[in-house]
Amino acid sequence: MKTRLLVSMLFLALCCGNKPGPEVEPAPAVITLDGAGEFSWDCEGGNANVTFSSDHDWTVSIEEDWITADPAAGKSGSGIQVSLSCAKNPRSSARDMYILIVSGETRVPVKVSQSRDPLAGAAPEIKSGDEVLATNPLVEKFLTEVNYPDWPDEATPRSTKIFDYYGGFDGKTLTWANWETEWPDGDKPQAFSIRWSESDMEKGKKMNLHLADALGWSGDMEIAAGSLFVNITNLVPNDRYTYKVTTETGKVISEGNFTTTGSLHQVFFTGPTTKKKGVEAKGSGCRNARDLGGWTGLDGKKVKYRKIYRGGRMNEKWTPYPLNAKGQAEVLFEGIGAELDLRGKSDVIFEPAVPGLAHCAPVIEEGGKTMLVSDAAKTKQCFEFVLDCVRGNKPVYFHCSLGRDRTGTLDILLLGLLGVREGVIAKEYEVTYFAPVGYSVSSSDKASNKIPTFHNTRLAWVYSDVVPYFWSLAGEGTFAQGVEKYLLDVAGVSQQDIDDFRTLMLE
């Protein structure tokens, strides 16, 4: 009996010894901040150290990339020091967040914040007395270096130079792989900022910019309270400007003058932007737009600025909508008072892109010689609408969808009638290549366009269709005479309208 009892007790002891006991929760990590738990920087950013103790291994968790930590993880210990680095704030608004020191389930927050950059979005500063280039430098280089002969010069080989220029889609630095984000905005004119000090402002009060030039143009722009700058763009080259920034009470906080140089009056009107992998995509806003003024015409006279503009669409039936509220305000600030829509049935819109603009939409399906001959009555309608706008001192903006084919056809006609040399019109026509893809190159058929070129140059498509037609009508005469003969004999425009147009557009 005793032996059996001992065996039984031994068996129970062995069994109980192998049975697992209740689970014991590990003690949570203890993290203690030894210094500040909140850090702030001005817009320039900088560095700061957060010091803490932890009885377990730890990591630093950061959700946004404007703060970095070094080291970002480590072993337990006391007097642990992590260096926080804050990048420069490129935004016009302040930003803040919490970073976390983490160990297991323990999380200790540290608040970080940064003030706004009051000059975020400011273009290069312009000061009183400065001389600045108004035209985009890429376009300026092309226009000043290239000299095309007129078309009938059979002794000179016909060629195009546009693909030799950066921004003109050379197929080397500009490719299908980078077109959405990296191609330059060659169709955007230069922009500059007028600035003032915070002490000059009246707190909480809006301000106003009055900008005027030597040609008789002026405009007023409201400036938000708290702003330290205002951007200006769409400047006419070879002009003199005066500016004055005043508060609501009339206090002058900045004033002066500057002069401009350049070869072309380009314009750009703002639209909503999209991003590709965090980088702003190209193509937003009203693109490929420029003034017909500034060229030398008949009898050495100059084509007047701010009378007729040409470019890409201002509105569309699909998204993204080219103009936002800011862009619409910029159209009116420029002084544009009318819109001529050359688009066809699929995308024409029978109302102005900006409320209040006079509007005409004849519905034209194709540019080139087809537009001139098959749609001669509609081409006449376009010319007469433009003339009526010029007569009424109502600057007109004409466009199709891209500002390339139908727009290019009317552009050649108007400049040709004013006596601009045909070789010069060729350069003006090819400036379209400095606009984003979709405006200046074919983006629909990459298989047949191994490099991003549409070949819509002075040697191909609309230009090579329209220009020889006008030359054929000229006979032994000038290009301007060929265009005039077309308007009289084919389109049915009156001689009086032709004469009036030249009188009103040349100075």
MARKE-158250 format. One record per residue (C-alpha): residue number from 0; x, y, z. Coordinates in Angstrom, 1 decimal. Each point is the difference from the previous one (the first is absolute). Example, Ala and Ser with C-alpha at 12.3 -4.5 7.8 and 13.67 -1.06 7.14 Angstrom:
> 0  12.3  -4.5  7.8
> 1  1.4  3.4  -0.7
% end
This chain:
> 0  0.0  0.0  0.0
> 1  2.7  2.4  0.9
> 2  1.8  -0.7  -3.2
> 3  -3.1  0.6  -2.1
> 4  -0.6  3.3  1.9
> 5  3.5  1.2  -0.7
> 6  -0.3  -0.9  -3.6
> 7  -3.3  1.8  -0.3
> 8  1.3  3.1  1.7
> 9  3.1  0.0  -2.3
> 10  -2.3  -0.3  -3.1
> 11  -2.1  2.9  1.1
> 12  3.0  2.1  0.8
> 13  1.5  -0.7  -3.4
> 14  -3.3  0.8  -1.8
> 15  -0.5  3.2  2.0
> 16  3.5  1.1  -0.7
> 17  -0.5  -0.2  -3.8
> 18  -3.3  1.9  0.0
> 19  0.5  3.7  -1.2
> 20  -0.9  2.6  2.5
> 21  -2.0  3.3  -0.7
> 22  1.5  2.3  -2.7
> 23  1.8  3.0  1.4
> 24  -0.4  3.3  -2.0
> 25  3.4  1.7  -0.7
> 26  0.2  3.4  1.7
> 27  -0.7  2.8  -2.4
> 28  2.8  2.1  -1.1
> 29  0.6  3.2  1.9
> 30  1.1  3.0  -2.1
> 31  0.6  3.3  1.8
> 32  0.8  3.3  -1.7
> 33  2.9  1.6  1.7
> 34  -0.5  3.4  -1.7
> 35  -2.4  1.9  -2.3
> 36  -2.9  -1.9  -1.5
> 37  -0.8  2.7  -2.6
> 38  2.1  1.6  -2.6
> 39  -0.7  2.8  -2.6
> 40  2.0  1.5  -2.8
> 41  -0.4  3.0  -2.3
> 42  -0.5  -0.5  -3.7
> 43  3.8  -0.6  -0.6
> 44  0.0  -3.1  2.2
> 45  2.9  -1.2  2.1
> 46  1.1  -2.6  2.5
> 47  -1.0  -0.9  3.6
> 48  0.7  -2.8  2.5
> 49  -2.6  -2.0  1.8
> 50  1.4  -1.8  3.1
> 51  -1.7  -3.0  1.7
> 52  0.5  -3.2  2.0
> 53  -1.4  -3.4  -1.0
> 54  0.3  -3.4  1.8
> 55  -0.7  -1.8  -3.3
> 56  1.3  0.3  -3.6
> 57  -1.8  2.8  -1.9
> 58  -0.7  1.6  -3.4
> 59  -1.1  3.4  -1.1
> 60  -3.2  0.1  -2.2
> 61  -0.5  2.9  -2.4
> 62  -2.8  0.2  -2.5
> 63  1.1  3.0  -2.1
> 64  3.4  0.6  -1.7
> 65  0.6  3.6  1.1
> 66  1.4  -1.4  3.3
> 67  2.8  -2.6  0.2
> 68  1.5  -1.6  3.1
> 69  3.6  -1.2  0.6
> 70  0.3  -2.6  1.3
> 71  -3.5  -1.4  -0.8
> 72  0.3  -3.0  2.3
> 73  2.2  -1.2  2.9
> 74  0.5  -2.0  3.1
> 75  -1.3  0.6  3.5
> 76  1.8  2.4  2.2
> 77  -0.1  3.4  1.6
> 78  1.0  3.4  -1.4
> 79  -0.9  -1.2  -3.5
> 80  0.3  2.9  -2.5
> 81  -1.6  0.1  -3.4
> 82  0.6  2.9  -2.4
> 83  -3.1  1.3  -1.8
> 84  0.6  1.8  -3.3
> 85  -2.7  2.2  -1.4
> 86  0.1  0.9  -3.7
> 87  -0.9  3.4  -1.5
> 88  -3.7  0.6  -0.3
> 89  -0.9  0.7  -3.6
> 90  -3.6  0.6  0.8
> 91  -1.9  3.2  0.7
> 92  -1.7  -1.7  3.0
> 93  1.4  -1.2  3.3
> 94  0.3  -3.8  0.7
> 95  0.1  -2.2  3.0
> 96  -0.2  -3.6  1.1
> 97  1.0  -2.4  2.8
> 98  2.9  -2.4  -0.3
> 99  0.0  -3.1  2.3
> 100  2.6  -1.7  2.0
> 101  -1.1  -3.6  -0.1
> 102  0.9  -3.1  2.0
> 103  -2.5  -2.8  -0.1
> 104  -3.4  1.4  0.9
> 105  1.5  3.1  1.6
> 106  -0.2  3.2  -2.1
> 107  1.3  3.3  1.2
> 108  -1.0  3.0  -2.3
> 109  2.2  2.9  -0.8
> 110  -1.7  3.0  -1.7
> 111  1.9  1.7  -2.8
> 112  -1.2  3.1  -1.9
> 113  1.3  2.4  -2.6
> 114  -1.1  3.5  -1.0
> 115  -1.1  0.8  -3.6
> 116  2.3  1.4  -2.6
> 117  -1.4  3.5  -0.6
> 118  1.8  0.0  -3.4
> 119  -1.2  -3.4  -1.1
> 120  -0.9  0.1  -3.7
> 121  1.7  3.3  -0.6
> 122  1.7  0.5  -3.4
> 123  3.5  1.6  -0.1
> 124  -0.2  3.5  1.4
> 125  -0.1  3.0  -2.2
> 126  1.1  3.4  1.4
> 127  -0.6  3.5  -1.2
> 128  2.4  0.9  -2.9
> 129  0.5  -3.6  -1.1
> 130  0.0  -1.2  -3.6
> 131  -1.4  -3.5  -0.5
> 132  -0.6  -2.5  -2.7
> 133  -3.8  -0.5  -0.6
> 134  0.2  -2.9  -2.5
> 135  0.8  -3.5  1.2
> 136  3.8  -0.4  -0.5
> 137  -0.4  -3.3  -2.0
> 138  -2.3  1.7  -2.5
> 139  2.1  3.2  0.0
> 140  3.1  -2.0  -1.0
> 141  -1.9  -1.7  -2.9
> 142  -1.5  3.3  -1.3
> 143  3.2  1.9  0.1
> 144  2.3  -2.6  -1.5
> 145  -2.2  -1.4  -2.8
> 146  -0.6  1.9  -3.2
> 147  -2.1  -1.9  -2.5
> 148  -0.1  1.1  -3.7
> 149  -3.4  0.5  -1.6
> 150  -1.6  -3.0  -1.6
> 151  0.6  0.8  -3.7
> 152  3.7  0.2  0.3
> 153  0.8  -3.2  -1.9
> 154  3.8  0.6  0.2
> 155  -0.1  -0.6  3.8
> 156  -0.7  -3.5  1.2
> 157  -3.2  -0.1  2.1
> 158  0.6  -1.2  3.6
> 159  -1.2  0.5  3.5
> 160  2.1  0.9  3.0
> 161  -2.5  -0.5  2.7
> 162  1.3  -3.5  1.0
> 163  3.5  1.5  0.6
> 164  -1.3  1.9  3.0
> 165  -0.6  -1.2  3.6
> 166  -3.7  0.2  0.7
> 167  -0.7  -0.5  -3.7
> 168  -0.3  -3.8  0.5
> 169  3.5  -1.1  -1.2
> 170  -0.7  -3.7  0.7
> 171  3.2  -0.2  2.1
> 172  -0.4  1.7  3.4
> 173  -3.8  0.0  -0.4
> 174  -1.6  -3.5  -0.3
> 175  -3.2  -1.9  0.5
> 176  1.3  -1.2  3.3
> 177  0.2  3.4  1.6
> 178  -2.5  2.2  -1.9
> 179  -2.6  0.2  2.8
> 180  2.3  1.6  2.6
> 181  3.4  1.0  -1.4
> 182  -0.6  1.9  -3.3
> 183  0.5  3.7  0.3
> 184  -2.8  2.5  0.0
> 185  1.3  1.9  -3.0
> 186  -3.4  1.5  -0.8
> 187  -0.1  1.7  3.4
> 188  1.3  3.6  0.0
> 189  2.4  1.2  2.7
> 190  -1.5  0.9  3.4
> 191  1.3  2.3  2.6
> 192  -1.1  1.1  3.5
> 193  -0.4  3.4  1.5
> 194  0.8  -0.2  3.8
> 195  -0.3  2.1  3.1
> 196  0.7  -0.3  3.8
> 197  -2.5  -1.2  2.6
> 198  0.4  3.2  1.9
> 199  -1.4  2.0  -3.0
> 200  -3.3  -1.9  0.0
> 201  -3.1  0.7  1.9
> 202  -1.0  -3.1  2.0
> 203  -3.0  -1.8  -1.4
> 204  -0.4  2.4  -2.9
> 205  0.0  -1.0  -3.6
> 206  2.2  1.8  -2.5
> 207  -0.2  1.0  -3.7
> 208  2.5  -0.1  -2.8
> 209  -0.3  2.6  -2.8
> 210  2.1  -0.9  -3.0
> 211  0.3  2.2  -3.1
> 212  2.1  0.1  -3.1
> 213  1.2  2.6  -2.5
> 214  -2.4  -1.3  -2.6
> 215  -3.1  1.2  1.9
> 216  -0.9  -3.3  1.6
> 217  -0.7  -0.2  3.8
> 218  -1.5  -2.5  2.4
> 219  -0.9  -0.4  3.7
> 220  0.5  -3.2  2.0
> 221  -1.2  -0.7  3.5
> 222  2.6  -1.4  2.4
> 223  -0.9  -2.1  3.0
> 224  0.6  1.4  3.5
> 225  3.3  -1.2  1.5
> 226  1.7  -0.5  -3.4
> 227  3.6  1.2  -0.3
> 228  0.0  -0.1  -3.8
> 229  -2.0  0.0  -3.2
> 230  1.0  -1.8  -3.2
> 231  -0.2  1.6  -3.4
> 232  0.3  -1.6  -3.3
> 233  -1.3  0.1  -3.6
> 234  2.2  3.1  -0.6
> 235  0.3  1.7  -3.3
> 236  3.7  0.1  -1.2
> 237  1.8  3.3  -0.7
> 238  -2.4  1.9  2.2
> 239  0.2  2.1  3.1
> 240  -2.2  -0.7  3.1
> 241  -0.8  1.8  3.1
> 242  -1.5  -1.6  3.1
> 243  -1.5  1.0  3.3
> 244  -1.1  -2.2  2.9
> 245  -2.4  1.7  2.5
> 246  -2.0  -1.1  3.0
> 247  -3.7  0.3  0.4
> 248  0.5  3.4  1.7
> 249  2.1  1.2  -3.0
> 250  3.4  -0.3  1.7
> 251  2.7  -0.7  -2.6
> 252  2.2  -2.9  1.0
> 253  1.9  -0.6  -3.3
> 254  0.4  2.0  -3.2
> 255  2.4  0.3  -2.9
> 256  0.6  -0.8  -3.6
> 257  1.8  -2.5  -2.2
> 258  0.6  -0.7  -3.7
> 259  -0.3  -3.2  -2.0
> 260  1.8  -1.5  -3.0
> 261  -0.9  -3.0  -2.2
> 262  -1.4  -1.1  -3.3
> 263  -3.4  -1.3  0.8
> 264  -2.9  0.9  2.3
> 265  -1.0  -3.4  1.4
> 266  -2.9  -0.5  2.4
> 267  -1.0  -2.7  2.4
> 268  -3.2  -0.3  2.0
> 269  -0.1  -2.3  3.1
> 270  -1.9  -3.2  0.3
> 271  -0.3  -2.8  2.5
> 272  3.1  -2.2  0.4
> 273  0.4  -3.7  0.3
> 274  2.9  -2.0  1.3
> 275  1.9  -3.1  -1.1
> 276  1.8  -1.8  2.8
> 277  0.0  3.3  2.0
> 278  1.3  2.1  -2.8
> 279  -2.2  2.5  -1.8
> 280  -1.0  -1.2  -3.5
> 281  0.4  2.2  -3.0
> 282  -2.9  1.3  -2.1
> 283  -2.3  1.8  2.5
> 284  -1.5  3.4  -0.8
> 285  -0.5  1.8  -3.3
> 286  3.1  -0.9  -2.1
> 287  1.8  0.8  -3.2
> 288  -1.3  3.6  0.2
> 289  1.6  3.1  -1.4
> 290  -0.7  3.5  -1.4
> 291  0.1  0.6  -3.8
> 292  1.5  3.4  0.7
> 293  3.6  1.1  -0.2
> 294  1.0  -1.2  -3.5
> 295  1.0  2.3  -2.8
> 296  -2.8  0.3  -2.7
> 297  -0.8  2.1  -3.1
> 298  2.2  3.0  -0.7
> 299  2.1  -0.7  3.0
> 300  -2.9  0.6  2.4
> 301  -0.3  -2.1  3.2
> 302  -3.0  -2.3  0.8
> 303  -1.7  1.4  3.1
> 304  0.1  -1.9  3.3
> 305  -3.0  -1.0  2.1
> 306  -2.4  -0.1  -3.0
> 307  -0.1  -3.6  -1.0
> 308  1.2  -3.1  1.9
> 309  0.2  -3.7  -1.2
> 310  0.4  -3.2  2.0
> 311  -1.4  -3.2  1.3
> 312  -3.4  -0.6  1.5
> 313  -1.3  2.0  2.9
> 314  -2.7  -2.5  0.9
> 315  -1.0  -3.5  -0.9
> 316  -2.7  -2.6  0.5
> 317  2.3  -2.4  1.8
> 318  2.2  0.4  3.1
> 319  2.3  1.4  1.1
> 320  -1.7  3.4  -0.8
> 321  2.8  2.2  -1.4
> 322  -0.8  3.2  2.0
> 323  -0.7  0.3  3.7
> 324  -1.3  3.2  1.7
> 325  3.5  1.5  0.1
> 326  0.5  -0.7  -3.7
> 327  -3.3  1.7  -0.9
> 328  1.0  3.0  2.0
> 329  3.4  0.1  -1.8
> 330  -1.9  0.0  -3.4
> 331  -1.9  3.1  1.1
> 332  3.1  1.6  1.5
> 333  1.7  -0.4  -3.4
> 334  -2.9  1.9  -1.5
> 335  -1.4  -2.7  -2.3
> 336  -3.6  0.7  -0.9
> 337  -0.9  -2.6  -2.6
> 338  0.4  -3.7  -0.9
> 339  0.0  -1.6  -3.4
> 340  -0.4  -3.8  0.3
> 341  1.2  -1.8  -3.2
> 342  -0.8  -3.6  1.3
> 343  -2.2  -2.5  -1.8
> 344  -3.2  -1.7  0.9
> 345  1.5  -2.5  2.5
> 346  1.5  2.5  2.4
> 347  -1.2  3.5  -0.9
> 348  -1.7  1.9  2.9
> 349  -2.6  2.7  -0.8
> 350  0.7  2.2  2.9
> 351  3.1  2.0  1.1
> 352  2.5  -1.6  2.3
> 353  0.0  3.2  2.1
> 354  -3.5  1.6  0.7
> 355  -0.4  3.3  -1.7
> 356  2.2  -0.6  -3.0
> 357  -1.4  0.5  -3.5
> 358  -0.2  -3.4  -1.7
> 359  0.0  -1.6  -3.4
> 360  0.1  -3.7  -1.0
> 361  -0.4  -0.7  -3.7
> 362  0.7  -3.7  0.4
> 363  3.0  -0.9  -2.2
> 364  1.1  -3.7  -0.3
> 365  3.4  0.3  -1.6
> 366  2.8  2.5  -0.5
> 367  2.3  0.6  -2.9
> 368  -1.1  0.6  -3.6
> 369  -3.3  -1.9  0.8
> 370  -0.9  2.8  2.4
> 371  0.9  2.7  -2.5
> 372  -1.8  -1.5  -3.0
> 373  -2.8  -2.4  1.2
> 374  -0.8  2.2  3.0
> 375  0.7  3.3  -1.7
> 376  -3.3  1.5  1.3
> 377  0.9  -1.0  3.6
> 378  3.5  1.4  -0.5
> 379  -1.6  3.3  -1.1
> 380  -2.2  -0.2  3.1
> 381  3.2  -0.4  2.2
> 382  1.7  3.0  -1.7
> 383  -3.0  2.2  0.3
> 384  -0.4  -0.9  3.7
> 385  3.7  0.8  0.7
> 386  -0.4  3.3  -1.9
> 387  -3.1  1.0  1.9
> 388  1.9  -0.7  3.3
> 389  2.9  2.2  -1.2
> 390  -2.4  2.7  -1.0
> 391  -1.7  -0.1  3.3
> 392  3.3  0.0  1.9
> 393  -0.9  -3.4  1.4
> 394  3.2  -2.2  0.0
> 395  -0.9  -3.4  -1.4
> 396  1.5  -3.5  0.8
> 397  -0.5  -2.6  -2.7
> 398  0.6  -3.7  0.5
> 399  -0.9  -3.5  -1.1
> 400  0.8  -2.9  2.4
> 401  3.8  0.1  -0.1
> 402  0.8  3.3  -1.7
> 403  1.8  -1.8  -2.7
> 404  -1.9  -0.7  -3.3
> 405  -3.2  2.0  -0.4
> 406  1.5  2.7  2.3
> 407  3.3  -0.2  -2.1
> 408  -2.0  0.5  -3.2
> 409  -1.7  3.2  1.2
> 410  3.3  1.2  1.5
> 411  1.8  -0.3  -3.4
> 412  -2.9  1.8  -1.7
> 413  -0.1  2.9  2.5
> 414  3.8  0.6  0.2
> 415  0.3  -0.5  -3.7
> 416  -2.6  2.6  -0.8
> 417  1.8  2.5  2.3
> 418  3.2  -0.5  -2.0
> 419  2.1  -2.0  2.4
> 420  2.6  -1.8  -2.1
> 421  -0.9  -3.6  -0.7
> 422  3.3  -1.3  1.4
> 423  -0.7  1.8  3.2
> 424  -3.5  -1.5  0.2
> 425  1.6  -3.4  -0.3
> 426  2.0  0.6  3.2
> 427  -3.1  1.3  1.8
> 428  -1.9  -3.1  -1.2
> 429  2.7  -2.3  1.4
> 430  0.0  1.6  3.5
> 431  -2.9  -2.5  0.6
> 432  2.7  -2.6  0.5
> 433  0.9  1.5  3.3
> 434  -3.4  -0.8  1.5
> 435  -0.6  -3.2  1.9
> 436  -0.5  -3.4  -1.7
> 437  -3.5  -0.3  -1.4
> 438  0.1  3.6  -1.2
> 439  3.1  -0.1  -2.1
> 440  0.7  -3.7  -0.6
> 441  -2.1  -3.1  -0.8
> 442  -0.6  -1.8  3.3
> 443  -2.5  -2.4  -1.5
> 444  2.3  -2.3  -2.0
> 445  3.2  -0.8  1.9
> 446  0.6  -3.1  -2.1
> 447  0.6  2.0  -3.2
> 448  1.6  2.9  1.9
> 449  3.0  -1.5  1.6
> 450  1.1  3.4  1.0
> 451  -2.6  2.6  1.0
> 452  -0.4  2.0  -3.2
> 453  -3.1  0.7  -2.0
> 454  1.9  1.4  -3.0
> 455  -2.6  2.8  -0.1
> 456  2.6  2.5  -1.1
> 457  0.5  2.6  -2.8
> 458  0.8  -3.0  -2.2
> 459  -3.0  -2.1  0.8
> 460  -3.8  -0.1  0.4
> 461  -1.8  3.3  0.5
> 462  2.8  2.4  -0.7
> 463  1.2  -1.8  -3.2
> 464  -3.7  -0.2  -1.1
> 465  -1.0  3.6  0.7
> 466  3.1  2.0  -0.9
> 467  0.5  -1.3  -3.6
> 468  -3.7  0.6  -0.6
> 469  0.4  3.7  0.9
> 470  3.2  0.3  -2.0
> 471  -1.8  -1.5  -3.0
> 472  -2.7  2.7  0.2
> 473  2.7  2.7  0.3
> 474  1.5  -0.9  -3.4
> 475  2.9  2.4  -0.3
> 476  -1.2  2.0  3.0
> 477  0.7  -0.1  3.7
> 478  -1.3  -2.5  2.6
> 479  -2.3  2.8  1.3
> 480  -1.4  0.5  -3.4
> 481  -0.7  -3.8  -0.3
> 482  -1.9  0.1  3.3
> 483  -1.9  3.1  -1.1
> 484  -1.0  -1.7  -3.3
> 485  -1.3  -3.0  2.0
> 486  -2.2  2.2  2.2
> 487  -1.4  1.9  -2.9
> 488  -0.5  -2.7  -2.6
> 489  -0.6  -3.1  2.0
> 490  -1.3  1.0  3.5
> 491  -1.9  3.0  -1.3
> 492  1.4  2.5  2.5
> 493  -0.4  3.7  -1.0
> 494  3.0  2.2  -0.9
> 495  -1.2  2.5  2.6
> 496  0.2  -2.7  2.7
> 497  3.5  -0.9  -1.1
> 498  1.1  3.6  0.0
> 499  -1.6  0.7  3.4
> 500  1.7  -3.0  1.5
> 501  3.4  1.1  -1.1
> 502  -0.5  3.6  1.1
> 503  -1.2  -1.1  3.4
> 504  2.7  -2.6  0.6
> 505  3.2  1.7  -1.3
> 506  1.8  3.0  1.5
% end
